[in-house]
Amino acid sequence: MRELHFPWIEVAILIPLIGAILVGRLRDPDVARKWSVAISGLALFCAVGEWLDFDFIGASEAEDHWHLMTRLCGRELFVIDELSAPLIPLVSLLYFLTMTATLRTKIRRFSFAWTLISETLVLALFSCQIPWGVIGLLAAGTIPPYLELRARGKPTRVYLFHMALFIGLMILGWAFAENEGNQQVHTLWAIVPLLTAVLIRSGIAPFHCWMTDLFEHATFGTALLFATPIAGAYAAVRLVLPIAPDWVLQSIGLLSLLTAVYAAGMALIQREARRFFCYLFLSHSALVLVGLEMVTPIGLTGALCVWLSSCLALSGFGLTLRALESRCGRLSLTNFQGHYEHTPNLAMCFVLTGLASVGFPGTFGFVGTELLVDGAVEAYPHVGVAVVLAAALNGIAVVQTYFRLFTGTRYVSSVSLQIREGERYSVLGLAALILIGGLCPQPNIASRHHAAHELLNKRQSLSGDVRPAEVEHESPVPMTE
């Protein structure tokens, strides 16, 4: 296995962890915010360095240069591949922009120390391929939101029940899978718990109520950072996809498809902005799982592209709602708000990120959505129709919510609601990435296509049906005109 030229992975993981200890000792929230932004920026720098270094060496997998975790655990814990290499800088960027865009009205309710710990856990998760390591990091990642809910005096029963069930099923399922060894067909005792755990963590109906409860009671920033990396899809790729029989993947795909359409329809009728965003996110994350379970090169490539574009676009969309909420309180969708005159930059970012999330032409998600639809139609014609229906409903919901929040009346305020400097940088940065990714999609498509090949090869080798030449000599993904 190739080595990176510098220990980018472990440094990127350690910086937020050490920073959390430092920030946790600060008493001034404004000082804590400034330190957190700087620490998260350093982690982002290392994550980008890891991505560029991995691309430079041209390997399918790479390990860190220090081998620190090898000495501590006896094996290499952090290994990146074509799938995880771009996810690590993307997650770092989301945390950096969220902290940068946090206004003073939010800093006393938003825990920067726990957010840095959460960043450490997510970066470690996307750098890990060992099943027990993935399970442990997924379980640890559920702790910061729970502690925040308790600290704010909010109800925790729904969240705690679902996360405890999720963790227990992961442990149970993989224990049976490991006990059964590397056989081609695993028993239901191994497959069903893992399948249910992925459905719970991804918020697939009927296991989605914990997600709406989290967005309702946690701070918007914490709920956003816990949801938008779509860790449930990573659990599906590492734990379920390599060993699951076709019927399991078809079950996940069917339930995900129903959830995508159902959540898109629910987003149309919501009366509160947070719940609208939650259902919009659930619909997009379900579409990612639909593509992952097709197990075809084009469908899997489209799913991986939509994974990246949804993370980026929905994070920007959520940050826009969060910025507007920090000025006006909880946002109602029952009447027209008329905020455009006071915050035109936020209105433009709302439109751009919202339409990018549904694959509008010229944005980052356009080609990925087209590939996902093409793969769905090729595999199951009726699935393709449902994917298009979900995307259409999501687009209508985004436009409808824009009119509710920014038009229809004149909003009178005694204080300035103009965008702040940190928010401006975050908005412009996200807009630039969305447009650049839409105008120059080929590097992202090629990277996701290679990652899809690697996943299919691993699945075929573990199932005993080794046919790498069939995948390697397939024609490349065509560009959508």
Protein Blocks (a to p, Z undefined) as FASTA:
>chain_A
ZZdfbdfklmmmmmmmmmmmmmmmpcblklmmmmmmmmmmmmmmmmmmmmmmmmmnopab
dcdfklmmmmmnopafbdcdfklmmmmmmmmmmmmmmmmmpcfklmmmpcfklmmmmmmm
mmmmmmpcbfklmmmmmmmmmmmmmmmmmmnopafklmmmmmmmmmmmmmmmmmmmmmno
pafbdcfklmmmmmmmmmmmnopafklmmmmmmmmmmcfklmmmmmmnommlmmmmmmmm
mmpcfklmmmmmmmmmmmmmmmmmmmmmpcbfklmmmmmmmmmmmmmmmmmmnopaklmm
mmmmmmmmmmmmmmmmmmmmmmmmmmnopadfkbcfklmmmmmmlmmmmmmmmmmmnopg
hiaklmmmmmmmmmmmmmmmmlmmmmmmmmmmmmmmmmmmmmmmmgoiacddfbdfbdcf
klmmmmmmmmmmmmmmmmmmmlmmmmmmmmmmmmmmmmmmmnopacfklmmmpccddddZ
Z
